Amino acid sequence: MATNDAKFQQNPPQTTKNLFLGAQICLRILAFATTLAATWTILTSKQNILIIGMTFKARYSYSPALKFLAMANGIACAFSAISFFLVIFLRRFFFNPANYFFLFLHDLMMLLLVLAGCAAATAIGYVGQYGNSHSGWSPICDHFQKYCKRVTASLAVSYFSVLFFLMLTIISASKSRQIQV
């Protein structure tokens, strides 16, 4: 009797598999779209202003933290596309609970990478918005409004991708718990 119960628990109903696959596909598409949008927005953020006959430029590439945000989102975008195609084309392979652990590790690494980029860019964005009087840094967002709005938009979209990667990590972790040792 106990062996029959174990067999039923190991083979979940088809609707559960379809729901899990649908959630995986939807969240991976959303993670891909948000990281792509954040990457594109930060890469195209630039502004030139003229003050007292001198031209000043603001570009994402002038800040290592913003370059890190762009690269983190770009890497996460590429790897979320790869994982999307793996989940689609190898779905029979991924229904084995032992393979969910690899998805869990992938999603966790992407979550941490994008979160680190967001944290670094948020710190620099704060200094750009408010300055730091102790260090003698003046705020620049009062002069470069367009640039700062694009960087803020990229950060907001990046935080949404963190949320999607967090959901993917939770789903993959819950599925990988079913591994029989």
Secondary structure, 3 states (H helix, E strand, C coil): CHHHHHHHHHCCCHHHHHHHHHHHHHHHHHHHHHHHHHHHHHHCCEEEEEECCEEEEEEHHHCHHHHHHHHHHHHHHHHHHHHHHHHHHCHHHHCCHHHHHHHHHHHHHHHHHHHHHHHHHHHHHHHHHHCECCCCECCCCCCCHHHHHHHHHHHHHHHHHHHHHHHHHHHHHHHHCCCCC
